[in-house]
C-alpha cells in the first residue's frame, strides 16, 4: 500500500452510525478524498461502503441504514429507545446477507480504497486487524456489539466489537502514514450520557463510557505526540435530535444533521485541508 496522505476513520455509535452517511456526503461535496479508510465497531460497516465505491458510497450507505435488518440489529444500542424497537437478534445472518447485497465486492483486496477494520479477540483480549481476506466476516466481527450480535469465529478465535480495543483508531491511520485524518464518529465524543434505568442497559452504558474514553484519549494522544498531523473530528449535532417517532425519521434526521454540521465545519476549516 502506498503511503496515504488523507485517512477517513469511522468510529461506532450503534444506530447513530447512520450519521456517517451525512458526514461522508459533506466530505464528498468539499472535494476531500480518502487514500485510506479505517473502521471500528459499526464504523467498520460505513468504512467498507466508503472504500468499496466512493462515488456511490453515500447513496448505498443511506439505503443500507434504512433497512429493517439494521434496525433490529442495533436498536437496543440507541439511547431513548421507543417501545416499537424490537429486541436484538441472536444471529448476524440477516446483516451478513444485507452486506453482501449492498457491497459490490467480496474481498478486502478488491475495495477501491485501501481499507482495514479491527475486532477484539476474546481469547487474547487484544486487537485483531483485517487488511485482507473476506470482507463480510471481517466487518461483522468488528461490528459485533456485545449483547446485540454474536461473536464471529475466525482461526479458532472468537471476535467481537472492535470498539472495545480501538474505539476510534486514528493512531493506526497515523502509523500507516496519514498526515490528515477525518474522524467520522457518532455520537460526538463530548455528548453526555444518562444513567441506565433498566438492568439490561447497564452493560451498554458501561461499554459506551469505556468506548468514548478511549476515543477521546486517542485523539488527544495523537494531537500531543504528532503536531504535524491534523485530526478533524467531524460534528454530527446529535445533541439537537428530537425523539424519533419512526425508524426512518431517525435515519433521515441523523444523516441531515450530520451533513449540515460537517459541511459547516469543513467550510470553517478549509484552510487546514
C-alpha atoms as one frame of an Amber mdcrd trajectory, in Angstrom:
protein
   0.000   0.000   0.000   1.317   3.451  -0.953   1.817   5.940   1.864  -1.580
   7.609   2.412  -1.998  11.347   2.836  -5.651  11.510   3.912  -7.442   8.914
   6.034 -11.100   8.545   6.945 -11.528   6.843  10.336 -15.029   5.591  11.177
 -15.990   5.006  14.831 -19.021   3.349  16.408 -22.374   4.511  17.705 -24.933
   1.762  17.130 -27.875   3.068  15.112 -26.368   6.537  15.398 -23.727   5.278
  12.976 -26.157   6.473  10.309 -24.592   9.910  10.851 -21.651   8.663   8.797
 -23.691   8.950   5.595 -24.201  12.672   6.197 -20.560  13.244   7.148 -19.402
  11.381   4.058 -21.684  13.451   1.858 -20.185  16.649   3.312 -16.656  15.375
   2.650 -17.552  14.464  -0.940 -19.022  17.896  -1.625 -15.936  19.539  -0.121
 -13.764  17.531  -2.505 -11.993  15.584   0.258 -10.986  12.094  -0.891  -9.517
   9.321   1.234  -6.301   7.442   0.490  -7.038   5.099   3.391 -10.214   4.035
   5.230 -10.237   2.503   8.715 -13.313   1.285  10.578 -14.086   0.109  14.092
 -17.343  -1.239  15.510 -20.334  -0.024  13.478 -17.852   2.238  11.692 -16.428
  -0.854  10.006 -19.693  -1.073   8.059 -19.706   2.578   6.989 -15.999   2.411
   6.199 -16.495  -0.584   3.929 -19.042   1.375   1.888 -16.696   4.363   1.677
 -13.832   2.163   0.473 -15.843  -0.002  -1.921 -17.118   2.697  -4.282 -16.524
   6.317  -3.180 -18.817   7.717  -5.879 -21.799   5.635  -4.755 -20.968   5.297
  -1.055 -23.387   7.903   0.295 -26.375   6.595  -1.669 -25.674   2.961  -0.788
 -24.966   3.757   2.841 -28.184   5.732   3.184 -30.204   2.829   1.747 -28.372
   0.347   3.951 -29.136   2.239   7.168 -32.825   2.436   6.285 -33.104  -1.348
   6.110 -35.125  -3.009   8.847 -32.423  -5.600   9.467 -30.032  -2.901  10.656
 -32.711  -1.536  12.989 -33.246  -4.950  14.539 -29.512  -5.490  14.962 -28.666
  -2.201  16.657 -31.857  -0.725  18.090 -31.003  -1.572  21.707 -27.781   0.438
  21.420 -29.577   3.724  20.858 -30.470   5.981  23.812 -34.139   6.746  24.471
 -35.262   3.546  22.743 -39.001   3.799  21.967 -41.243   0.786  22.627 -41.670
  -0.175  18.977 -37.980  -1.088  18.603 -37.714  -4.876  18.832 -35.215  -6.884
  20.825 -31.848  -7.589  19.251 -31.468 -10.763  17.159 -29.290 -13.669  18.252
 -27.918 -14.171  14.745 -25.997 -11.945  12.332 -27.203 -13.864   9.258 -29.582
 -11.083   8.194 -26.893  -8.439   8.500 -24.480 -10.677   6.586 -26.966 -11.045
   3.716 -27.545  -7.299   3.679 -23.808  -6.570   3.452 -23.422  -8.997   0.573
 -26.389  -7.415  -1.207 -25.178  -3.812  -0.847 -21.400  -4.109  -1.118 -20.098
  -4.619  -4.680 -17.037  -6.698  -3.690 -16.415  -9.812  -1.619 -12.796  -9.376
  -0.527 -10.963  -6.527   1.182  -8.280  -6.558  -1.530 -10.943  -5.723  -4.142
 -12.003  -2.457  -2.492 -11.288   0.720  -4.452  -9.560   2.400  -1.469  -7.185
   0.628   0.964  -9.232  -0.452   3.968  -8.804  -2.131   7.295 -11.018  -2.780
  10.274 -10.432  -4.022  13.781 -12.138  -6.547  16.047 -11.482  -7.614  19.638
 -10.272 -11.156  20.292 -11.993 -12.697  23.316  -9.310 -15.318  23.995  -6.325
 -12.940  23.933  -8.040  -9.665  24.899  -6.242  -7.976  22.017  -6.901  -6.247
  18.713  -7.327  -8.291  15.546  -6.804  -6.239  12.385  -8.185  -7.168   8.978
  -6.467  -5.816   5.859  -7.135  -8.719   3.501  -9.466 -11.667   3.133 -13.251
 -11.903   3.008 -14.906  -8.568   3.667 -18.232  -9.537   5.260 -16.841 -11.686
   8.121 -14.281  -9.004   8.991 -16.929  -6.274   9.091 -19.335  -8.442  11.097
 -16.614  -9.223  13.649 -15.723  -5.560  14.079 -19.386  -4.574  14.389 -20.446
  -7.364  16.811 -21.599  -5.184  19.719 -21.598  -7.389  22.846 -25.110  -8.347
  23.856 -26.569  -7.361  20.490 -24.741  -9.532  17.964 -22.905 -12.846  18.423
 -19.110 -13.205  18.193 -17.596 -14.172  14.843 -15.334 -17.222  14.852 -12.096
 -16.986  12.876  -8.991 -19.126  13.167 -10.188 -20.707  16.394 -10.777 -17.301
  17.992 -13.982 -15.509  18.920 -14.080 -11.911  17.737 -16.354  -9.125  18.947
 -16.772  -5.351  18.657 -13.582  -3.538  17.687 -14.639  -0.577  19.809 -13.552
  -2.488  22.905  -9.878  -2.157  21.926  -9.817   0.592  19.282 -12.781   2.928
  19.629 -11.543   5.497  17.110  -8.307   4.187  15.584  -6.663   7.433  14.497
  -3.299   6.115  15.751  -3.449   3.328  13.197  -4.079   5.845  10.438  -1.090
   7.904  11.561   1.072   4.785  11.918   0.330   3.961   8.287   1.473   7.443
   7.246  -1.639   9.640   7.103  -0.961  13.334   7.675  -4.616  14.408   7.718
  -7.271  12.333   9.489 -11.027  12.872   9.333 -12.769  11.055  12.175 -16.396
  10.165  11.444 -17.527   9.365  14.946 -21.105   9.213  16.249 -22.196  10.348
  18.667 -19.662  13.092  19.237 -17.191  12.358  21.999 -18.390  15.216  24.195
 -22.108  14.321  24.216 -23.226  13.331  27.710 -24.723  10.010  28.724 -27.589
   9.333  31.123 -27.606   6.727  33.917 -29.115   3.351  32.999 -32.716   2.779
  34.066 -33.257  -0.870  33.151 -30.879  -3.670  34.201 -30.167  -4.545  30.577
 -28.955  -1.016  29.884 -26.181  -1.155  32.472 -23.706  -3.121  30.357 -24.352
  -0.960  27.295 -23.810   2.266  29.217 -20.618   0.871  30.773 -19.377  -0.125
  27.319 -20.212   3.319  25.952 -18.302   5.056  28.762 -15.208   2.965  28.028
 -15.526   3.449  24.265 -15.843   7.214  24.495 -12.983   7.498  26.965 -10.666
   5.562  24.633 -11.736   7.592  21.607 -11.099  10.915  23.334  -7.787   9.699
  24.737  -6.598   8.512  21.340  -7.378  11.807  19.630  -5.627  13.701  22.440
  -2.623  11.381  22.309  -2.129  11.856  18.583  -2.532  15.610  18.963   0.164
  15.732  21.649   2.615  13.333  20.006   2.202  14.357  16.367   1.662  18.111
  15.949   2.415  17.624  12.240  -0.787  15.575  11.834  -4.190  17.254  11.526
  -7.058  15.317  13.135 -10.561  16.569  12.360 -13.377  15.038  14.434 -16.420
  15.830  12.323 -19.518  17.053  14.201 -22.897  15.428  13.797 -25.113  17.629
  16.004 -26.615  14.687  17.893 -27.489  16.912  20.822 -30.243  18.645  18.857
 -32.026  15.450  17.850 -35.714  15.182  18.686 -37.010  11.765  19.800 -37.966
   9.940  16.588 -41.456   8.599  16.071 -40.379   6.247  13.297 -37.130   4.475
  12.409 -36.878   6.172   9.016 -37.227   9.533  10.756 -34.308   8.616  12.977
 -32.097   7.754   9.990 -33.129  10.814   7.971 -32.507  13.079  10.945 -29.086
  11.562  11.611 -27.993  11.943   8.008 -29.242  15.513   7.564 -27.917  16.867
  10.863 -24.518  15.290  10.325 -24.378  16.643   6.774 -25.137  20.241   7.748
 -22.903  20.227  10.842 -19.988  18.646   8.979 -20.412  20.935   5.963 -20.205
  23.963   8.242 -17.133  22.536   9.980 -15.346  21.810   6.702 -16.097  25.287
   5.370 -14.691  26.818   8.550 -11.549  24.673   8.421 -10.995  24.873   4.675
  -7.563  26.425   5.181  -6.435  23.295   7.025  -7.115  20.980   4.077
